Amino acid sequence: MSKSTASSGLPGPVRRYGPYAFLGVVAVWTLLPLFWMAISSLKIRRSMFEFPPTIFFDPTLQYYVDMFTGSNPVTPFLINSIIVALGTAALSVSLGTIGGYGLSRLDLRGKKHLAFWIISTRMAPIVVVVIPLFYLYSYLNLLNTHLGLIIAHTTFNLPFAIWLMRSFFDEVPEALEEAARIDGATKWEAFRKVSLPLVLPGMGATAIIAIVFSWNDFIFALIFTSNATQTMPIAASQLVTQTGTLWGRVMATGVVILLPMVTFGVIVKRYLVSGLTMGAVKE
């Protein structure tokens, strides 16, 4: 028996395969409800509640057809969610990149306290700002608009975006910018041509966080939107009626809400992994 095995007190196979077994259990725990939601969206209502449940059945796409062609199609909700999520990500990443760069590079007095204050604003629950924002939106005519919802989402995404981008810029050595300045570049050119390309993976990660929050938000969408600007979470909530829950539509709507996020994550996965090697020079 090796010294490492003896010191750990665990058999070799347990030490070797234990972490994989644990990750497998976590994966099953996480993915099984999503898998069950997906197959339930393809079952008729009677088959959903069979016990023992069935894995093999004759699938139907009726719930999906009803979603897009029925009396209350989800297409407008889906379009609104896409507009708001992309707008929120663009605004959060743009402002967060500028703010994060400033916190990372500028020699400000009390910079650490300022950084903590910025991230602490993210700790407040959403309900704290709903009423003040509602009165402000009423005065500015931003209720029931895409712009109003984008601004509301950005207020909660921006502190986290600034904090994240600051950490990414901290990984980029200032020596790179100083070299560019020596070669004649302005401070803006050094930022745009040297530092910014190196933090693109960080910007991608920040954009994903902003999109996920905006895509899943319910409270802001419930308070600040009307029929013309409501998003997918509101569409899902309308499936719980006084006469019962439309379980087939609920499952199908859940799949439609989840699928774009999963697809987007798969597309940008390789790009985000490159963030692990961010930074060209180690001091």
Secondary structure, 3 states (H helix, E strand, C coil): CCHHHHHHCCCHHHHHHHHHHHHHHHHHHHHHHHHHHHHHCCCCHHHHCCCCCCCCCCCCCHHHHHHHHCCCCCHHHHHHHHHHHHHHHHHHHHHHHHHHHHHHHCCCCCHHHHHHHHHHHHHCCHHHHHHHHHHHHHHHCCCCCHHHHHHHHHHHHHHHHHHHHHHHHHCCCHHHHHHHHHCCCCHHHHHHHHHHHHCHHHHHHHHHHHHHHHHHCCHHHHHHCCCCCCCHHHHHHCCEECCEECHHHHHHHHHHHHHHHHHHHHHHHHHHHHHHHCCCCCC
